[in-house]
Amino acid sequence: MSGPFAIRGATIFDSEVWHEDAALIIRDGTIEAVVARGKVPAGTEIIDAGGGLLAPGFVDVQVNGGGGVMFNDRPDAETIRTICRAHAPFGTTALLPTLITDTPEITAQAIAAGAEATGRKIPGFLGLHLEGPHLSIARKGAHDPALIRPMSEADAAALIAARVRLPVLLTTVAPETVAAWQIANLTAGGVVVSLGHSDAGYALAATAAEAGASMVTHLFNAMSQIGNREPGLVGAALDAGALSCGLIADGIHVDPATIGIALRAKKGPGKIFLVTDAMATIGTDMTSFTLNGRTIRRENGRLTLEDGTLAGADLDMISAVRFMHREIGVELGEALRMASLYPAQSIGQGNRHGRFSPGAAANIVHLSDGLDVRGVWIEGDKVFEAAP
């Protein structure tokens, strides 16, 4: 539906203000305004939400798979479409398909797939996240150590060239394998640089942030921790206001008490925001899958390699929002911002995503009072409606 149309009959949260007895007006795939219920222009088609809450759609910058497929296994535009479709029922309206450390050939295929998805305007596709291969073997997590390597000049040039073909390109690097001058060149070329899978100390991480790194990948996981004499990457992430931090909020990857401490400690303007780190399991009942030829098992909310190493997350975004609100005690509006506005801002997309303001994309999630997803719109088109 291109509009104009209006949705009313629900509380509206525009990312800053809660509106009662109001209507959200959409035209040509963008937000036109939030107006009083009785101020909807004559002739506008009206949709009655029937209660609940309308909020900006969720933005997920770390999505390895969904709908039964992994981006690594089949890095093409149709896989991107499958992943976007799988996450939409959970409120995600914009995401970055994420390539876990792989060969140069697979990486090139992923970039080509992202460029094709951009040209085809696949709903929900926002760009790519290349998580590796320039990481620390000491903090490899589920990444294949045989594929991890330092960044060469050719690698950096390829990333900058890829950014021209994509609306957003995010890459996770370890500052011990990527020099500060390389980070500066990447950011100057429009690449968003995140620090992760790293054993770096505080000083090295702070130097990377000064060079232009602006994010930390899945805070606390696969990185050097806070110590009494060495604050590590976690300490730098919380202490450096320039760094935003992705967080896997499932109660498995990070203890709830640790999450609370981090929220209280984080220095701004950088924010802690939600990521799913989701794998192929989302939207399916599959119990196992493979990554780089290794079996990953799904059991009791966990995804693990044979040795018990956590391998991504069995998590969707609305579940992360509920966890932050109900288990951590974060005010609902802030939990919603952590899933929408803050991740959008972290990749330079805060004007178009994560808010209801004139000209922003009409990406909308309709939630019940119990925070179940009832409906989802991407650029004004309804892509999901829950069964009655």
KOLZAKE-999739 format. One record per residue (C-alpha): residue number from 1; residue in three letters; z, y, x. Coordinates in pm, whole numbers, plus 50000, padded with zeros to 5 digits. Example, Ala and Ser with C-alpha at 12.3 -4.5 7.8 and 13.67 -1.06 7.14 Angstrom:
2
n->1; res->Ala; Z->50780; Y->49550; X->51230
n->2; res->Ser; Z->50714; Y->49894; X->51367
***
This chain:
388
n->1; res->Met; Z->50000; Y->50000; X->50000
n->2; res->Ser; Z->49889; Y->50326; X->50163
n->3; res->Gly; Z->50069; Y->50551; X->49915
n->4; res->Pro; Z->50180; Y->50787; X->49813
n->5; res->Phe; Z->50463; Y->50584; X->49666
n->6; res->Ala; Z->50837; Y->50618; X->49645
n->7; res->Ile; Z->51120; Y->50365; X->49669
n->8; res->Arg; Z->51438; Y->50448; X->49485
n->9; res->Gly; Z->51732; Y->50268; X->49331
n->10; res->Ala; Z->51909; Y->50199; X->49664
n->11; res->Thr; Z->52129; Y->50387; X->49906
n->12; res->Ile; Z->51909; Y->50532; X->50181
n->13; res->Phe; Z->52022; Y->50553; X->50544
n->14; res->Asp; Z->51781; Y->50769; X->50744
n->15; res->Ser; Z->51949; Y->50684; X->51082
n->16; res->Glu; Z->52184; Y->50980; X->51056
n->17; res->Val; Z->52266; Y->51057; X->50691
n->18; res->Trp; Z->52348; Y->50835; X->50392
n->19; res->His; Z->52164; Y->50943; X->50077
n->20; res->Glu; Z->52272; Y->50847; X->49725
n->21; res->Asp; Z->52054; Y->50897; X->49416
n->22; res->Ala; Z->51757; Y->50963; X->49639
n->23; res->Ala; Z->51403; Y->50836; X->49690
n->24; res->Leu; Z->51204; Y->50755; X->50003
n->25; res->Ile; Z->50846; Y->50884; X->49984
n->26; res->Ile; Z->50574; Y->50709; X->50184
n->27; res->Arg; Z->50218; Y->50828; X->50234
n->28; res->Asp; Z->49943; Y->50668; X->50446
n->29; res->Gly; Z->50184; Y->50440; X->50626
n->30; res->Thr; Z->50427; Y->50711; X->50729
n->31; res->Ile; Z->50749; Y->50862; X->50598
n->32; res->Glu; Z->50688; Y->51182; X->50408
n->33; res->Ala; Z->51040; Y->51270; X->50297
n->34; res->Val; Z->51373; Y->51165; X->50152
n->35; res->Val; Z->51419; Y->51357; X->49829
n->36; res->Ala; Z->51661; Y->51368; X->49539
n->37; res->Arg; Z->51586; Y->51102; X->49279
n->38; res->Gly; Z->51461; Y->51359; X->49030
n->39; res->Lys; Z->51239; Y->51538; X->49283
n->40; res->Val; Z->50973; Y->51270; X->49326
n->41; res->Pro; Z->50635; Y->51444; X->49283
n->42; res->Ala; Z->50450; Y->51372; X->48960
n->43; res->Gly; Z->50191; Y->51099; X->48988
n->44; res->Thr; Z->50371; Y->50914; X->49268
n->45; res->Glu; Z->50398; Y->50539; X->49219
n->46; res->Ile; Z->50765; Y->50441; X->49202
n->47; res->Ile; Z->50923; Y->50116; X->49319
n->48; res->Asp; Z->51275; Y->50045; X->49199
n->49; res->Ala; Z->51470; Y->49865; X->49470
n->50; res->Gly; Z->51733; Y->49742; X->49227
n->51; res->Gly; Z->52031; Y->49830; X->49445
n->52; res->Gly; Z->52126; Y->49764; X->49804
n->53; res->Leu; Z->52035; Y->49969; X->50108
n->54; res->Leu; Z->51712; Y->50103; X->50261
n->55; res->Ala; Z->51724; Y->50150; X->50637
n->56; res->Pro; Z->51476; Y->50198; X->50921
n->57; res->Gly; Z->51320; Y->49869; X->51029
n->58; res->Phe; Z->51463; Y->49699; X->51335
n->59; res->Val; Z->51309; Y->49729; X->51681
n->60; res->Asp; Z->51347; Y->49434; X->51919
n->61; res->Val; Z->51243; Y->49484; X->52282
n->62; res->Gln; Z->51309; Y->49126; X->52393
n->63; res->Val; Z->51141; Y->48852; X->52188
n->64; res->Asn; Z->51026; Y->48541; X->52373
n->65; res->Gly; Z->50903; Y->48356; X->52068
n->66; res->Gly; Z->50935; Y->48273; X->51702
n->67; res->Gly; Z->50770; Y->48075; X->51427
n->68; res->Gly; Z->50758; Y->47765; X->51647
n->69; res->Val; Z->50571; Y->47924; X->51939
n->70; res->Met; Z->50664; Y->48070; X->52277
n->71; res->Phe; Z->50463; Y->48358; X->52418
n->72; res->Asn; Z->50456; Y->48181; X->52756
n->73; res->Asp; Z->50296; Y->47869; X->52611
n->74; res->Arg; Z->50004; Y->48041; X->52442
n->75; res->Pro; Z->49974; Y->48406; X->52547
n->76; res->Asp; Z->49709; Y->48523; X->52303
n->77; res->Ala; Z->49681; Y->48767; X->52015
n->78; res->Glu; Z->49734; Y->48502; X->51747
n->79; res->Thr; Z->50061; Y->48397; X->51910
n->80; res->Ile; Z->50167; Y->48762; X->51900
n->81; res->Arg; Z->50081; Y->48769; X->51530
n->82; res->Thr; Z->50283; Y->48451; X->51468
n->83; res->Ile; Z->50586; Y->48591; X->51650
n->84; res->Cys; Z->50572; Y->48922; X->51462
n->85; res->Arg; Z->50542; Y->48741; X->51128
n->86; res->Ala; Z->50835; Y->48512; X->51213
n->87; res->His; Z->51071; Y->48803; X->51283
n->88; res->Ala; Z->50973; Y->49025; X->50989
n->89; res->Pro; Z->51186; Y->48834; X->50733
n->90; res->Phe; Z->51489; Y->48920; X->50946
n->91; res->Gly; Z->51419; Y->49295; X->50932
n->92; res->Thr; Z->51228; Y->49341; X->51257
n->93; res->Thr; Z->50931; Y->49573; X->51205
n->94; res->Ala; Z->50841; Y->49644; X->51568
n->95; res->Leu; Z->50885; Y->49421; X->51872
n->96; res->Leu; Z->50785; Y->49353; X->52229
n->97; res->Pro; Z->50666; Y->48995; X->52283
n->98; res->Thr; Z->50837; Y->48896; X->52606
n->99; res->Leu; Z->50687; Y->48689; X->52885
n->100; res->Ile; Z->50947; Y->48498; X->53082
n->101; res->Thr; Z->50866; Y->48461; X->53455
n->102; res->Asp; Z->50536; Y->48275; X->53489
n->103; res->Thr; Z->50229; Y->48247; X->53709
n->104; res->Pro; Z->50002; Y->48545; X->53784
n->105; res->Glu; Z->49733; Y->48381; X->53568
n->106; res->Ile; Z->49961; Y->48352; X->53264
n->107; res->Thr; Z->50082; Y->48708; X->53318
n->108; res->Ala; Z->49723; Y->48834; X->53319
n->109; res->Gln; Z->49654; Y->48642; X->52998
n->110; res->Ala; Z->49962; Y->48797; X->52837
n->111; res->Ile; Z->49848; Y->49148; X->52927
n->112; res->Ala; Z->49500; Y->49077; X->52789
n->113; res->Ala; Z->49659; Y->48943; X->52470
n->114; res->Gly; Z->49866; Y->49258; X->52435
n->115; res->Ala; Z->49559; Y->49475; X->52476
n->116; res->Glu; Z->49377; Y->49271; X->52210
n->117; res->Ala; Z->49675; Y->49292; X->51974
n->118; res->Thr; Z->49678; Y->49668; X->52023
n->119; res->Gly; Z->49310; Y->49693; X->51933
n->120; res->Arg; Z->49355; Y->49468; X->51631
n->121; res->Lys; Z->49663; Y->49665; X->51517
n->122; res->Ile; Z->49867; Y->49350; X->51458
n->123; res->Pro; Z->50157; Y->49451; X->51229
n->124; res->Gly; Z->50484; Y->49469; X->51416
n->125; res->Phe; Z->50336; Y->49464; X->51765
n->126; res->Leu; Z->50467; Y->49750; X->51977
n->127; res->Gly; Z->50384; Y->49646; X->52333
n->128; res->Leu; Z->50489; Y->49392; X->52595
n->129; res->His; Z->50800; Y->49304; X->52793
n->130; res->Leu; Z->50735; Y->49125; X->53122
n->131; res->Glu; Z->51072; Y->48975; X->53218
n->132; res->Gly; Z->51005; Y->48889; X->53580
n->133; res->Pro; Z->50879; Y->48746; X->53808
n->134; res->His; Z->51040; Y->49004; X->54041
n->135; res->Leu; Z->51397; Y->48885; X->53993
n->136; res->Ser; Z->51685; Y->48744; X->54195
n->137; res->Ile; Z->51695; Y->48368; X->54241
n->138; res->Ala; Z->52074; Y->48397; X->54262
n->139; res->Arg; Z->52077; Y->48520; X->53901
n->140; res->Lys; Z->51771; Y->48333; X->53773
n->141; res->Gly; Z->51926; Y->48204; X->53449
n->142; res->Ala; Z->51659; Y->47997; X->53273
n->143; res->His; Z->51374; Y->48143; X->53483
n->144; res->Asp; Z->51188; Y->47898; X->53707
n->145; res->Pro; Z->51294; Y->47980; X->54066
n->146; res->Ala; Z->50961; Y->47851; X->54199
n->147; res->Leu; Z->50786; Y->48141; X->54023
n->148; res->Ile; Z->51024; Y->48422; X->54124
n->149; res->Arg; Z->50900; Y->48651; X->54403
n->150; res->Pro; Z->50933; Y->49006; X->54539
n->151; res->Met; Z->50700; Y->49275; X->54407
n->152; res->Ser; Z->50392; Y->49350; X->54614
n->153; res->Glu; Z->50186; Y->49670; X->54608
n->154; res->Ala; Z->49919; Y->49478; X->54414
n->155; res->Asp; Z->50178; Y->49370; X->54156
n->156; res->Ala; Z->50287; Y->49729; X->54099
n->157; res->Ala; Z->49928; Y->49850; X->54072
n->158; res->Ala; Z->49853; Y->49577; X->53815
n->159; res->Leu; Z->50149; Y->49685; X->53603
n->160; res->Ile; Z->50044; Y->50048; X->53607
n->161; res->Ala; Z->49689; Y->49948; X->53512
n->162; res->Ala; Z->49823; Y->49729; X->53231
n->163; res->Arg; Z->50028; Y->50016; X->53090
n->164; res->Val; Z->49706; Y->50207; X->53019
n->165; res->Arg; Z->49599; Y->49923; X->52787
n->166; res->Leu; Z->49927; Y->49902; X->52595
n->167; res->Pro; Z->50135; Y->50142; X->52384
n->168; res->Val; Z->50452; Y->50026; X->52563
n->169; res->Leu; Z->50502; Y->49818; X->52877
n->170; res->Leu; Z->50855; Y->49721; X->52977
n->171; res->Thr; Z->50932; Y->49513; X->53284
n->172; res->Thr; Z->51261; Y->49363; X->53398
n->173; res->Val; Z->51314; Y->49364; X->53774
n->174; res->Ala; Z->51597; Y->49301; X->54019
n->175; res->Pro; Z->51649; Y->49600; X->54251
n->176; res->Glu; Z->51699; Y->49369; X->54548
n->177; res->Thr; Z->51338; Y->49248; X->54510
n->178; res->Val; Z->51175; Y->49576; X->54398
n->179; res->Ala; Z->51219; Y->49884; X->54614
n->180; res->Ala; Z->51329; Y->50219; X->54477
n->181; res->Trp; Z->50994; Y->50376; X->54567
n->182; res->Gln; Z->50818; Y->50103; X->54369
n->183; res->Ile; Z->51039; Y->50174; X->54067
n->184; res->Ala; Z->50957; Y->50544; X->54100
n->185; res->Asn; Z->50585; Y->50469; X->54107
n->186; res->Leu; Z->50609; Y->50240; X->53805
n->187; res->Thr; Z->50796; Y->50492; X->53594
n->188; res->Ala; Z->50556; Y->50768; X->53701
n->189; res->Gly; Z->50280; Y->50539; X->53572
n->190; res->Gly; Z->50447; Y->50511; X->53231
n->191; res->Val; Z->50607; Y->50169; X->53278
n->192; res->Val; Z->50962; Y->50133; X->53143
n->193; res->Val; Z->51173; Y->49964; X->53412
n->194; res->Ser; Z->51480; Y->49760; X->53323
n->195; res->Leu; Z->51725; Y->49606; X->53569
n->196; res->Gly; Z->51823; Y->49245; X->53516
n->197; res->His; Z->51854; Y->48894; X->53657
n->198; res->Ser; Z->52007; Y->49066; X->53957
n->199; res->Asp; Z->52295; Y->49017; X->54198
n->200; res->Ala; Z->52275; Y->49379; X->54315
n->201; res->Gly; Z->52585; Y->49578; X->54390
n->202; res->Tyr; Z->52673; Y->49905; X->54221
n->203; res->Ala; Z->52516; Y->50130; X->54488
n->204; res->Leu; Z->52180; Y->49953; X->54485
n->205; res->Ala; Z->52170; Y->49954; X->54103
n->206; res->Ala; Z->52260; Y->50323; X->54095
n->207; res->Thr; Z->51979; Y->50395; X->54342
n->208; res->Ala; Z->51735; Y->50211; X->54114
n->209; res->Ala; Z->51852; Y->50422; X->53821
n->210; res->Glu; Z->51804; Y->50740; X->54023
n->211; res->Ala; Z->51451; Y->50620; X->54104
n->212; res->Gly; Z->51368; Y->50593; X->53733
n->213; res->Ala; Z->51496; Y->50262; X->53598
n->214; res->Ser; Z->51624; Y->50343; X->53249
n->215; res->Met; Z->51748; Y->50016; X->53104
n->216; res->Val; Z->51950; Y->49701; X->53173
n->217; res->Thr; Z->51835; Y->49367; X->53033
n->218; res->His; Z->52086; Y->49162; X->52828
n->219; res->Leu; Z->52404; Y->49327; X->52954
n->220; res->Phe; Z->52654; Y->49090; X->53122
n->221; res->Asn; Z->52411; Y->48798; X->53131
n->222; res->Ala; Z->52240; Y->48698; X->53458
n->223; res->Met; Z->52382; Y->48986; X->53661
n->224; res->Ser; Z->52661; Y->49080; X->53901
n->225; res->Gln; Z->52984; Y->49148; X->53714
n->226; res->Ile; Z->53256; Y->49413; X->53744
n->227; res->Gly; Z->53501; Y->49343; X->54024
n->228; res->Asn; Z->53800; Y->49534; X->54152
n->229; res->Arg; Z->53617; Y->49654; X->54464
n->230; res->Glu; Z->53253; Y->49602; X->54364
n->231; res->Pro; Z->53152; Y->49720; X->54014
n->232; res->Gly; Z->52822; Y->49531; X->54030
n->233; res->Leu; Z->52526; Y->49581; X->53800
n->234; res->Val; Z->52749; Y->49566; X->53492
n->235; res->Gly; Z->52958; Y->49850; X->53632
n->236; res->Ala; Z->52649; Y->50056; X->53707
n->237; res->Ala; Z->52508; Y->49986; X->53361
n->238; res->Leu; Z->52819; Y->50121; X->53192
n->239; res->Asp; Z->52881; Y->50408; X->53434
n->240; res->Ala; Z->52526; Y->50544; X->53462
n->241; res->Gly; Z->52442; Y->50763; X->53165
n->242; res->Ala; Z->52071; Y->50724; X->53236
n->243; res->Leu; Z->52079; Y->50350; X->53163
n->244; res->Ser; Z->52049; Y->50203; X->52815
n->245; res->Cys; Z->52165; Y->49844; X->52778
n->246; res->Gly; Z->52030; Y->49559; X->52568
n->247; res->Leu; Z->52297; Y->49328; X->52426
n->248; res->Ile; Z->52268; Y->48978; X->52280
n->249; res->Ala; Z->52527; Y->48996; X->52001
n->250; res->Asp; Z->52575; Y->48636; X->51892
n->251; res->Gly; Z->52931; Y->48569; X->52012
n->252; res->Ile; Z->52793; Y->48313; X->52259
n->253; res->His; Z->52628; Y->48519; X->52531
n->254; res->Val; Z->52905; Y->48780; X->52546
n->255; res->Asp; Z->53264; Y->48744; X->52425
n->256; res->Pro; Z->53351; Y->48977; X->52135
n->257; res->Ala; Z->53637; Y->49135; X->52334
n->258; res->Thr; Z->53397; Y->49208; X->52620
n->259; res->Ile; Z->53153; Y->49370; X->52377
n->260; res->Gly; Z->53428; Y->49596; X->52248
n->261; res->Ile; Z->53528; Y->49697; X->52601
n->262; res->Ala; Z->53166; Y->49776; X->52687
n->263; res->Leu; Z->53116; Y->49991; X->52378
n->264; res->Arg; Z->53423; Y->50194; X->52464
n->265; res->Ala; Z->53327; Y->50224; X->52831
n->266; res->Lys; Z->52956; Y->50311; X->52807
n->267; res->Lys; Z->52875; Y->50654; X->52943
n->268; res->Gly; Z->52600; Y->50842; X->52758
n->269; res->Pro; Z->52341; Y->50952; X->52680
n->270; res->Gly; Z->52225; Y->50593; X->52735
n->271; res->Lys; Z->52323; Y->50357; X->52455
n->272; res->Ile; Z->52404; Y->49991; X->52409
n->273; res->Phe; Z->52150; Y->49844; X->52168
n->274; res->Leu; Z->52073; Y->49504; X->52019
n->275; res->Val; Z->51817; Y->49251; X->52136
n->276; res->Thr; Z->51770; Y->48897; X->52014
n->277; res->Asp; Z->51621; Y->48733; X->52328
n->278; res->Ala; Z->51482; Y->48502; X->52059
n->279; res->Met; Z->51290; Y->48186; X->52134
n->280; res->Ala; Z->51043; Y->47970; X->51939
n->281; res->Thr; Z->51315; Y->47845; X->51702
n->282; res->Ile; Z->51338; Y->48159; X->51489
n->283; res->Gly; Z->51209; Y->48092; X->51139
n->284; res->Thr; Z->51193; Y->47715; X->51198
n->285; res->Asp; Z->51410; Y->47402; X->51186
n->286; res->Met; Z->51292; Y->47276; X->51528
n->287; res->Thr; Z->51562; Y->47124; X->51748
n->288; res->Ser; Z->51391; Y->47151; X->52089
n->289; res->Phe; Z->51095; Y->47304; X->52270
n->290; res->Thr; Z->50972; Y->47348; X->52628
n->291; res->Leu; Z->50959; Y->47639; X->52873
n->292; res->Asn; Z->50770; Y->47604; X->53203
n->293; res->Gly; Z->50773; Y->47228; X->53146
n->294; res->Arg; Z->51151; Y->47209; X->53091
n->295; res->Thr; Z->51312; Y->47100; X->52765
n->296; res->Ile; Z->51536; Y->47347; X->52584
n->297; res->Arg; Z->51766; Y->47205; X->52316
n->298; res->Arg; Z->51893; Y->47381; X->52005
n->299; res->Glu; Z->52244; Y->47288; X->51897
n->300; res->Asn; Z->52530; Y->47476; X->51727
n->301; res->Gly; Z->52364; Y->47815; X->51765
n->302; res->Arg; Z->52292; Y->47761; X->52135
n->303; res->Leu; Z->51971; Y->47708; X->52328
n->304; res->Thr; Z->52028; Y->47535; X->52659
n->305; res->Leu; Z->51851; Y->47361; X->52944
n->306; res->Glu; Z->51956; Y->47006; X->53029
n->307; res->Asp; Z->52219; Y->47139; X->53273
n->308; res->Gly; Z->52377; Y->47357; X->53002
n->309; res->Thr; Z->52230; Y->47688; X->53120
n->310; res->Leu; Z->52174; Y->47924; X->52828
n->311; res->Ala; Z->51801; Y->47972; X->52771
n->312; res->Gly; Z->51739; Y->48268; X->52544
n->313; res->Ala; Z->51909; Y->48292; X->52208
n->314; res->Asp; Z->51888; Y->48138; X->51863
n->315; res->Leu; Z->51938; Y->48479; X->51708
n->316; res->Asp; Z->51762; Y->48711; X->51464
n->317; res->Met; Z->51821; Y->49083; X->51433
n->318; res->Ile; Z->51996; Y->49099; X->51097
n->319; res->Ser; Z->52242; Y->48837; X->51220
n->320; res->Ala; Z->52313; Y->49056; X->51522
n->321; res->Val; Z->52371; Y->49357; X->51294
n->322; res->Arg; Z->52610; Y->49158; X->51077
n->323; res->Phe; Z->52794; Y->49033; X->51386
n->324; res->Met; Z->52842; Y->49384; X->51523
n->325; res->His; Z->52961; Y->49517; X->51189
n->326; res->Arg; Z->53180; Y->49229; X->51073
n->327; res->Glu; Z->53307; Y->49074; X->51396
n->328; res->Ile; Z->53317; Y->49372; X->51633
n->329; res->Gly; Z->53406; Y->49630; X->51368
n->330; res->Val; Z->53121; Y->49873; X->51441
n->331; res->Glu; Z->53058; Y->50116; X->51154
n->332; res->Leu; Z->52754; Y->50000; X->50955
n->333; res->Gly; Z->52541; Y->50304; X->51032
n->334; res->Glu; Z->52604; Y->50261; X->51403
n->335; res->Ala; Z->52524; Y->49889; X->51386
n->336; res->Leu; Z->52195; Y->49976; X->51216
n->337; res->Arg; Z->52117; Y->50237; X->51482
n->338; res->Met; Z->52186; Y->49975; X->51750
n->339; res->Ala; Z->51910; Y->49763; X->51593
n->340; res->Ser; Z->51659; Y->50040; X->51527
n->341; res->Leu; Z->51694; Y->50392; X->51667
n->342; res->Tyr; Z->51859; Y->50310; X->52000
n->343; res->Pro; Z->51612; Y->50041; X->52110
n->344; res->Ala; Z->51324; Y->50264; X->51998
n->345; res->Gln; Z->51461; Y->50548; X->52209
n->346; res->Ser; Z->51504; Y->50318; X->52508
n->347; res->Ile; Z->51127; Y->50267; X->52526
n->348; res->Gly; Z->51028; Y->50622; X->52438
n->349; res->Gln; Z->50948; Y->50548; X->52073
n->350; res->Gly; Z->51236; Y->50724; X->51904
n->351; res->Asn; Z->51020; Y->50977; X->51721
n->352; res->Arg; Z->50810; Y->50713; X->51543
n->353; res->His; Z->51048; Y->50420; X->51505
n->354; res->Gly; Z->51410; Y->50375; X->51403
n->355; res->Arg; Z->51438; Y->50672; X->51170
n->356; res->Phe; Z->51325; Y->50806; X->50833
n->357; res->Ser; Z->51185; Y->51144; X->50925
n->358; res->Pro; Z->50855; Y->51310; X->50836
n->359; res->Gly; Z->50572; Y->51147; X->51030
n->360; res->Ala; Z->50769; Y->50841; X->51140
n->361; res->Ala; Z->50621; Y->50499; X->51071
n->362; res->Ala; Z->50710; Y->50370; X->50725
n->363; res->Asn; Z->50893; Y->50070; X->50869
n->364; res->Ile; Z->51162; Y->49983; X->50619
n->365; res->Val; Z->51417; Y->49709; X->50565
n->366; res->His; Z->51577; Y->49662; X->50223
n->367; res->Leu; Z->51921; Y->49503; X->50255
n->368; res->Ser; Z->52151; Y->49369; X->49986
n->369; res->Asp; Z->52512; Y->49483; X->49967
n->370; res->Gly; Z->52593; Y->49164; X->50159
n->371; res->Leu; Z->52343; Y->49260; X->50434
n->372; res->Asp; Z->52083; Y->49000; X->50347
n->373; res->Val; Z->51720; Y->49104; X->50390
n->374; res->Arg; Z->51554; Y->49153; X->50051
n->375; res->Gly; Z->51231; Y->49321; X->50155
n->376; res->Val; Z->51044; Y->49456; X->50458
n->377; res->Trp; Z->50763; Y->49710; X->50492
n->378; res->Ile; Z->50559; Y->49773; X->50808
n->379; res->Glu; Z->50368; Y->50102; X->50807
n->380; res->Gly; Z->50396; Y->50114; X->50430
n->381; res->Asp; Z->50272; Y->49760; X->50364
n->382; res->Lys; Z->50519; Y->49511; X->50224
n->383; res->Val; Z->50524; Y->49210; X->50456
n->384; res->Phe; Z->50827; Y->49024; X->50320
n->385; res->Glu; Z->51005; Y->48987; X->49988
n->386; res->Ala; Z->51301; Y->48753; X->49943
n->387; res->Ala; Z->51287; Y->48497; X->49668
n->388; res->Pro; Z->51475; Y->48605; X->49353
***
